[in-house]
Amino acid sequence: MSLLRFALSPLLLATTPLQPLAAQASQPDFNLTGVNRYASSDEQVTSISQFADVKPTDWAYQALSNLIERYGCVAGYPDSTFKGGQAITRFEAAALLNACLDRITETTDELKKLLTEFQKELAILKGRVNGLDAKVGKLEANQFSTTTKLSGLATFVVGGVGYSGSAYNSAANTVRRRTGTPVTGVNENVTFNYDLQINLDTSFTGKDLLRTNLRAGNFGNSAFGGEPHGIGNSAELEIAFEEDSGADNVGVYKLFYQFPIGKQFTATVGARVGQEDMLALWPSVYPADTILNLFTVNGAPAAYSKNLGAGAGLWWQNNGWSVSANYVAALGSDSTNGLFTSESGATASVQIGYQQEQWGLAAIWSYVQPLTQFVPGTTPTVHSSIDHGEAVGAETNAFGLSGFWQPLKSGWVPSVSLGWGINKTSYSVPTTGRPSVSQSWMVGLQWTDVLAQGNDFGLAVGQAVFATALTGGVSADDGNYALEGWYKFQVTDAISITPALFYLSRPLGQRTPEGQGFSSLGALLKRRLNSSC
């Protein structure tokens, strides 16, 4: 064994350094990559004199010379050394012997003894290789596609929202629950809802992306949906959306193609693409599992409107810097409105950003054109007091400044994401009492690996879009605060459970009757399940 260790150890050491291994290991633990590289190498030495650290006085000098000159079965280090004093395990020696046998045509008595000595190890190695081949074959046979990755996300939410304040007609809503009388108001019943997303990501060149996102859900009639069941989308969850094809029907939510142009540019085009899909930098690391949609738009809901429709965009990236420009028309598939008309439900955005490993910063400008009808996703709808949904010719220039910082390791110091937005709105139709200037902001904190590895805790506070100046010289009586807190239990790599609380001090914003109060408090339990193949 000592002769073999001296003579065969460089076959592995010539490729990659060994890590410490136990000689008594019951399972084969060895550097198979190094062995494979040796087996296919053409760099074996032809003379023992090529090794600067091997001398004729070495006890195994003659054995090593025979392996080199008779069989061409020895390799060394790039610096012309052999390093014969290095130790290897029996499994490594067996693997190297097996690789060396491929180069030997004559079976001598010495080789027969070696084969007998390592018969057990060689059998185990052969079994492992055969097992790996079988697993690879099974994976190749059962994979979804050679070019397409299938992933899914299922989210279940149990929760509800309660309301209070002098502007809240609790009696009317009580009647509604008991008799079903269609009274305008809000729903407070606890509901159990779901959101299902299926992603098909296809690549034709390895650098491009064709994304098909299928989606279904039933949040439309819950307290977390939009009006009239929710309150102006104020309590809208991060996962809740109004299904175009109706509740419980699966439909195409997004469909776009993204591809590189040279080394620094990336282009995106799609019949259903979101504004956020065409930005090189998303300037936030909050959160791992947010609750309110308000806290997903970087403190600037008007600028980061997440408009969804037909669109195209281009971004440039180099040395941390990025510039993104895109155009999205929510009604671009409707011939009545078209892609580039004044009624396309369109937004145009330009963002400049800079990002390093721990921090990032971005400034954005978005133009939101006037609409003659309400289209979910086309206005700064998330908690917004700016109403583009009526024929008032509202035209908004929205600006946002957002950034984040995160620690390199988990601990008591949280990651911090914050943002601020300011918007200027003009109206082609004479109006009085509508927002002409509005603002928004948010701060989100997230701690990772809280109490257990993989578990996260988050807190966020902010103000949705609130008016600071109104048309017609009317004083602005607007203001709102939103808070959320949550703790995510990472049950497995694919399953998480998140209990959460959230509070909205003034869900109606500017529409709350002057001098009257109106607030909401919600609680929920969210469970997410991820899968991919």
C-alpha positions in Angstrom: 0.0 0.0 0.0 2.9 2.4 0.8 4.4 1.8 -2.7 1.1 2.5 -4.4 0.6 5.6 -2.3 4.0 6.9 -3.3 3.6 6.0 -7.0 0.0 6.9 -7.6 -0.7 9.9 -5.3 0.5 12.5 -7.9 -2.1 11.3 -10.4 -4.7 13.1 -8.3 -2.5 15.8 -6.9 -1.4 16.8 -10.3 -4.9 18.0 -11.0 -6.6 19.4 -7.8 -5.4 19.5 -4.2 -6.9 17.0 -1.9 -9.0 17.8 1.1 -8.4 15.9 4.4 -10.3 12.6 4.2 -10.6 9.8 6.8 -8.7 6.6 5.8 -11.3 4.5 7.5 -14.3 6.1 5.7 -17.1 3.5 5.1 -18.3 5.4 2.0 -16.2 6.4 -1.0 -15.3 10.0 -0.4 -12.8 11.2 -3.0 -12.0 13.9 -5.6 -13.6 12.3 -8.6 -13.1 15.4 -10.7 -9.4 15.1 -10.3 -9.4 11.5 -11.2 -11.4 12.1 -14.4 -9.1 14.9 -15.4 -6.1 12.6 -14.9 -7.7 9.8 -16.9 -8.2 12.1 -19.9 -4.9 13.9 -19.6 -2.1 13.8 -22.2 0.4 15.4 -19.9 2.0 12.3 -18.3 5.8 12.5 -17.9 8.1 10.2 -20.0 11.1 10.2 -17.7 11.6 10.2 -14.0 14.3 12.9 -14.4 11.5 15.4 -15.1 10.7 15.4 -11.4 13.0 17.9 -9.6 12.1 16.5 -6.1 12.7 12.7 -6.8 16.1 11.4 -6.1 17.7 7.9 -6.8 18.1 7.5 -3.0 14.3 7.6 -2.5 13.0 4.2 -1.4 10.4 3.9 -4.1 12.6 5.4 -6.9 12.7 2.2 -9.0 9.0 1.5 -8.7 8.1 5.0 -9.8 10.6 4.7 -12.7 9.0 1.5 -13.9 5.5 3.1 -13.9 6.8 6.0 -16.0 9.0 4.2 -18.5 7.0 0.9 -18.9 3.4 2.2 -18.7 3.4 6.0 -19.1 1.1 6.1 -16.1 2.4 9.0 -14.0 1.6 12.7 -14.0 3.2 15.5 -11.9 2.6 19.1 -10.8 3.0 22.0 -13.3 6.2 23.1 -11.4 7.9 19.8 -12.3 7.6 18.3 -8.9 6.1 14.9 -7.8 5.3 15.5 -4.1 5.5 11.8 -3.3 5.0 12.4 0.4 1.3 13.4 0.0 -1.2 11.0 1.5 -4.4 9.7 -0.2 -7.2 7.4 0.9 -7.8 3.9 -0.3 -10.8 5.0 -2.4 -8.7 7.6 -4.1 -5.9 5.1 -4.7 -8.5 2.6 -6.2 -9.9 5.3 -8.5 -6.5 6.3 -9.7 -5.5 2.6 -10.2 -8.6 2.2 -12.3 -7.7 5.2 -14.4 -4.1 4.0 -14.8 -5.3 0.5 -16.0 -6.8 2.1 -19.0 -3.3 2.9 -20.2 -1.8 -0.5 -19.5 -2.2 -3.4 -21.9 -0.1 -6.1 -20.1 -1.4 -7.5 -16.8 1.6 -8.5 -14.6 1.7 -10.3 -11.4 2.1 -7.0 -9.6 -1.0 -5.6 -11.2 -3.0 -8.7 -10.3 -2.0 -8.2 -6.7 -3.1 -4.6 -6.9 -6.5 -5.6 -8.4 -7.0 -8.1 -5.7 -6.0 -5.6 -3.0 -8.5 -3.0 -4.2 -11.3 -5.3 -5.5 -13.8 -4.1 -2.9 -13.1 -0.4 -3.5 -13.2 -0.8 -7.3 -16.6 -2.5 -7.1 -18.0 0.3 -4.9 -16.7 2.9 -7.4 -18.3 1.1 -10.3 -21.6 0.9 -8.5 -21.6 4.6 -7.7 -20.7 5.6 -11.3 -23.5 3.3 -12.6 -25.9 4.8 -10.1 -25.0 8.3 -11.2 -25.4 7.4 -14.9 -28.9 6.0 -14.1 -30.0 9.1 -12.2 -28.7 11.4 -15.0 -30.6 9.3 -17.6 -33.8 9.5 -15.5 -33.5 13.3 -15.1 -33.0 13.8 -18.8 -35.9 11.5 -19.6 -38.3 13.3 -17.2 -37.3 16.9 -17.6 -40.0 19.2 -18.8 -38.1 20.6 -21.7 -34.5 21.0 -22.7 -35.0 24.7 -23.2 -38.0 25.5 -20.8 -38.1 25.7 -17.0 -41.5 25.2 -15.4 -42.0 26.8 -11.9 -45.2 27.4 -9.9 -46.2 29.5 -6.9 -49.4 28.8 -5.0 -50.4 31.2 -2.2 -53.2 30.7 0.3 -54.5 33.5 2.4 -56.9 33.4 5.3 -57.8 36.8 6.8 -60.0 39.8 7.0 -60.1 43.6 7.6 -62.0 45.5 10.2 -63.0 49.2 10.0 -63.7 51.9 12.5 -64.2 55.6 12.8 -66.9 58.2 12.6 -67.1 57.9 8.8 -67.8 54.2 9.0 -71.5 53.1 8.8 -71.3 49.9 10.8 -75.1 49.5 10.9 -75.3 49.5 7.1 -72.7 46.8 6.8 -74.3 44.7 9.5 -77.6 44.8 7.5 -75.6 43.8 4.5 -74.2 40.7 6.2 -77.5 39.6 7.6 -79.9 40.3 4.7 -77.8 40.7 1.7 -79.2 44.1 1.0 -77.0 45.8 -1.6 -75.7 48.6 0.6 -72.6 50.5 -0.5 -69.9 49.7 2.0 -67.2 47.4 2.8 -66.9 43.7 3.7 -65.4 42.6 7.0 -66.0 38.8 6.8 -63.0 36.6 7.1 -62.3 34.9 3.7 -60.0 32.1 2.4 -58.5 33.0 -1.0 -55.8 31.8 -3.3 -53.4 33.0 -6.0 -51.8 30.6 -8.4 -49.0 31.5 -10.8 -47.3 29.2 -13.3 -44.1 30.4 -15.0 -42.7 28.9 -18.2 -39.2 30.4 -18.8 -37.8 29.4 -22.2 -34.3 30.2 -23.5 -33.2 29.6 -27.1 -29.6 30.8 -26.8 -28.9 30.5 -23.1 -28.9 34.3 -22.8 -32.4 35.2 -23.8 -35.7 34.7 -22.0 -39.3 34.0 -23.2 -41.5 34.2 -20.1 -45.1 33.0 -20.1 -46.9 33.6 -16.8 -50.3 32.0 -16.2 -52.3 33.1 -13.3 -55.6 32.4 -11.5 -57.1 33.6 -8.2 -60.3 34.7 -6.4 -59.4 37.9 -4.5 -61.8 40.1 -6.5 -64.7 39.7 -4.0 -62.6 39.7 -0.9 -61.8 42.5 1.5 -58.4 42.5 -0.1 -59.6 43.2 -3.6 -60.6 46.4 -5.3 -63.8 48.5 -5.1 -66.6 48.1 -4.2 -65.5 45.2 -2.0 -62.3 46.8 -0.8 -61.6 50.4 -0.2 -60.0 52.0 -3.2 -57.4 49.3 -3.3 -56.1 50.6 0.0 -56.1 47.1 1.6 -55.0 45.4 -1.6 -52.5 42.6 -0.9 -49.2 42.2 -2.7 -50.7 39.0 -4.3 -54.3 40.2 -4.9 -55.3 41.2 -8.4 -58.5 41.6 -10.5 -58.6 38.6 -12.8 -59.2 39.6 -16.4 -60.8 36.3 -17.2 -62.8 36.1 -14.0 -62.3 34.4 -10.7 -61.0 30.8 -10.8 -60.1 31.0 -14.5 -56.5 30.5 -15.6 -55.4 33.2 -18.0 -52.2 34.6 -19.5 -51.0 37.2 -17.1 -47.7 38.1 -18.7 -46.0 37.2 -22.0 -42.8 38.8 -23.1 -39.4 38.1 -24.7 -36.1 39.5 -23.4 -32.8 39.3 -25.2 -29.3 40.9 -25.0 -28.0 43.3 -27.6 -24.2 43.2 -27.3 -22.7 43.0 -23.9 -24.3 46.0 -22.2 -27.9 46.3 -23.6 -31.0 44.2 -23.0 -34.2 44.6 -24.9 -37.7 43.5 -23.9 -40.9 43.3 -26.0 -44.2 41.8 -25.0 -47.9 41.7 -25.7 -48.4 41.6 -21.9 -45.4 42.9 -20.0 -45.1 44.9 -16.8 -43.2 48.1 -16.3 -41.2 46.3 -13.5 -40.0 43.6 -16.0 -38.2 46.2 -18.0 -36.1 47.9 -15.3 -32.5 46.9 -14.9 -32.5 47.7 -11.2 -35.3 47.3 -8.7 -34.1 49.6 -5.9 -35.4 47.7 -2.9 -34.6 44.5 -0.9 -37.8 44.7 1.1 -39.3 42.3 1.5 -39.0 38.6 1.4 -42.8 38.3 2.0 -44.6 41.6 1.9 -48.3 42.1 2.7 -49.5 45.4 1.4 -48.9 46.3 -2.3 -47.9 49.8 -1.2 -44.6 48.5 0.1 -43.6 46.8 -3.2 -43.4 50.1 -5.2 -40.4 51.7 -3.6 -42.2 54.6 -1.9 -43.3 56.0 -5.2 -46.6 54.3 -6.4 -47.2 56.8 -9.1 -43.8 56.4 -10.7 -43.6 52.6 -10.2 -47.1 52.0 -11.2 -46.4 48.4 -12.5 -48.5 49.2 -15.6 -49.3 46.0 -17.5 -50.0 45.7 -21.2 -48.4 45.8 -24.6 -45.0 47.4 -24.4 -41.2 47.4 -25.1 -38.2 48.6 -23.2 -34.4 48.8 -23.4 -31.8 49.0 -20.6 -28.1 49.5 -20.4 -25.7 48.2 -17.7 -22.0 48.8 -17.1 -19.9 48.8 -13.9 -22.9 49.1 -11.6 -24.6 51.8 -13.5 -27.8 51.3 -15.4 -30.3 53.3 -17.5 -33.7 51.9 -18.3 -36.4 53.2 -20.6 -39.8 51.6 -21.4 -43.3 52.2 -22.7 -46.4 50.2 -21.7 -49.9 50.6 -23.1 -52.6 48.9 -21.0 -55.1 49.2 -23.9 -52.6 48.4 -26.6 -54.5 45.3 -27.6 -57.8 47.2 -28.1 -58.2 48.6 -31.6 -60.5 51.3 -30.2 -57.7 52.8 -28.2 -54.5 51.4 -29.9 -50.8 51.5 -28.9 -49.8 55.1 -29.3 -53.0 57.2 -28.9 -54.0 59.6 -26.2 -56.3 56.9 -24.8 -53.8 53.9 -24.7 -53.7 53.8 -21.0 -50.0 54.2 -21.3 -47.0 55.0 -19.1 -43.5 55.9 -20.2 -40.6 55.6 -17.7 -36.9 56.4 -17.6 -34.8 55.2 -14.6 -31.1 55.8 -13.8 -29.6 53.6 -11.1 -26.4 52.5 -9.5 -25.9 49.2 -7.5 -23.2 47.6 -5.5 -23.2 44.4 -3.5 -24.7 46.0 -0.3 -26.6 49.0 -1.6 -28.4 50.5 -4.6 -29.9 53.8 -5.6 -32.3 54.8 -8.4 -34.1 57.9 -9.7 -37.2 57.5 -11.9 -39.5 59.6 -14.0 -42.8 58.3 -15.3 -45.4 59.9 -17.5 -49.0 58.7 -16.9 -51.4 59.7 -19.7 -55.0 60.6 -19.2 -57.7 57.8 -19.4 -61.3 57.9 -20.3 -62.0 54.6 -18.5 -60.6 52.8 -15.4 -58.2 50.0 -16.3 -56.7 48.1 -13.4 -52.9 48.6 -13.4 -52.8 51.6 -15.7 -53.1 54.3 -13.1 -51.0 54.8 -9.9 -53.9 52.8 -8.4 -52.1 51.4 -5.3 -53.3 53.6 -2.5 -53.5 56.6 -4.8 -55.6 59.7 -4.4 -54.9 60.7 -8.1 -57.9 59.6 -10.1 -57.2 58.9 -13.8 -60.2 56.7 -14.0 -62.7 59.5 -14.9 -62.9 61.6 -18.0 -61.1 64.5 -16.4 -58.0 64.4 -18.6 -55.6 63.8 -15.7 -52.0 63.8 -16.9 -49.3 63.1 -14.3 -45.5 63.5 -14.3 -44.3 61.3 -11.4 -40.8 61.3 -9.9 -39.3 58.9 -7.5 -36.1 58.4 -5.5 -35.5 55.1 -3.9 -32.6 53.0 -2.5 -31.6 50.2 -0.2 -28.7 49.0 2.0 -28.2 45.4 3.4 -25.7 43.9 5.7 -23.4 41.1 4.4 -24.4 38.7 7.2 -27.6 38.2 9.2 -27.8 39.6 12.7 -29.3 42.4 14.7 -28.8 44.9 11.9 -31.6 44.8 9.3 -31.7 45.6 5.7 -33.2 49.1 5.0 -35.3 50.0 1.9 -36.7 53.5 1.6 -38.2 55.7 -1.1 -40.0 59.0 -1.8 -42.2 60.2 -4.6 -43.6 63.5 -5.8 -46.2 63.9 -8.6 -47.5 66.8 -10.6 -50.9 66.4 -12.2 -52.7 68.6 -14.7 -56.3 68.3 -16.0 -57.6 69.1 -19.5 -61.1 69.3 -18.1 -61.7 72.2 -15.6 -61.8 70.7 -12.1 -61.8 71.9 -8.5 -60.5 70.1 -5.5 -58.5 67.5 -7.3 -54.8 66.8 -6.5 -52.3 68.9 -8.4 -49.3 68.0 -6.3 -49.0 64.8 -4.3 -46.3 62.9 -2.5 -45.6 59.5 -1.0 -42.9 57.6 1.0 -42.0 54.4 2.7 -39.4 52.7 4.9 -39.1 48.9 5.1 -36.9 46.9 7.5 -36.1 43.3 7.2 -34.2 40.9 9.5 -33.0 37.6 8.2 -32.5 34.3 10.0 -34.6 35.4 13.0 -34.8 32.7 15.7 -34.0 30.1 13.1 -32.1 30.0 9.8 -34.4 30.9 6.8 -37.0 32.7 8.9 -37.4 36.5 8.3 -39.1 39.3 10.2 -40.2 42.6 8.6 -41.7 46.0 9.5 -42.7 48.8 7.1 -44.3 52.2 7.5 -45.2 54.8 4.9 -47.7 57.1 3.3 -49.5 56.3 0.1 -50.0 59.0 -2.5 -51.5 62.0 -0.6 -52.4 65.4 -2.0 -50.4 68.4 -0.8 -52.1 70.9 -3.2 -55.5 70.8 -4.9 -56.9 72.6 -8.0 -59.1 75.6 -7.6 -57.3 76.8 -4.5 -59.0 74.3 -2.3 -57.0 73.3 0.8 -55.7 69.7 0.8 -57.2 67.7 3.6 -55.4 64.5 2.8 -53.1 62.1 4.6 -52.8 58.5 5.5 -50.4 56.1 7.2 -49.9 52.5 6.5 -48.0 50.0 8.7 -47.4 46.2 8.4 -45.5 43.6 10.4 -44.9 40.0 9.5 -42.9 36.9 10.4 -42.1 34.3 7.8 -41.6 30.7 8.9 -39.5 28.8 6.3 -40.9 25.3 6.9 -39.0 23.8 4.0 -37.1 25.1 1.0 -40.4 25.2 -0.9 -43.0 26.0 1.8 -43.4 29.1 4.0 -46.0 30.3 6.5 -46.4 34.0 7.2 -48.7 35.5 9.9 -49.1 39.3 9.5 -50.9 42.4 10.8 -51.5 45.7 8.9 -53.0 49.0 9.7 -54.3 51.9 7.5 -55.1 55.2 9.2 -57.1 56.6 6.4 -57.9 54.2 3.6 -60.1 56.6 1.6 -57.5 59.4 1.8 -58.9 62.6 0.2 -62.3 61.0 -0.2 -62.8 60.7 3.5 -65.4 63.2 4.6 -63.7 66.2 6.2 -63.6 66.0 9.9 -64.5 62.4 10.0 -62.2 59.4 10.8 -61.9 56.1 9.0 -59.3 53.4 9.6 -58.8 49.7 9.1 -56.9 46.9 10.8 -56.3 43.6 9.1 -54.8 40.2 10.0 -54.0 37.2 7.8 -52.1 34.0 7.6 -50.4 33.4 4.3 -48.9 30.1 3.1 -46.7 29.9 0.0 -45.6 26.8 -1.9 -43.0 26.9 -4.6 -42.1 24.2 -7.1 -40.0 23.9 -10.2 -38.8 21.4 -12.7 
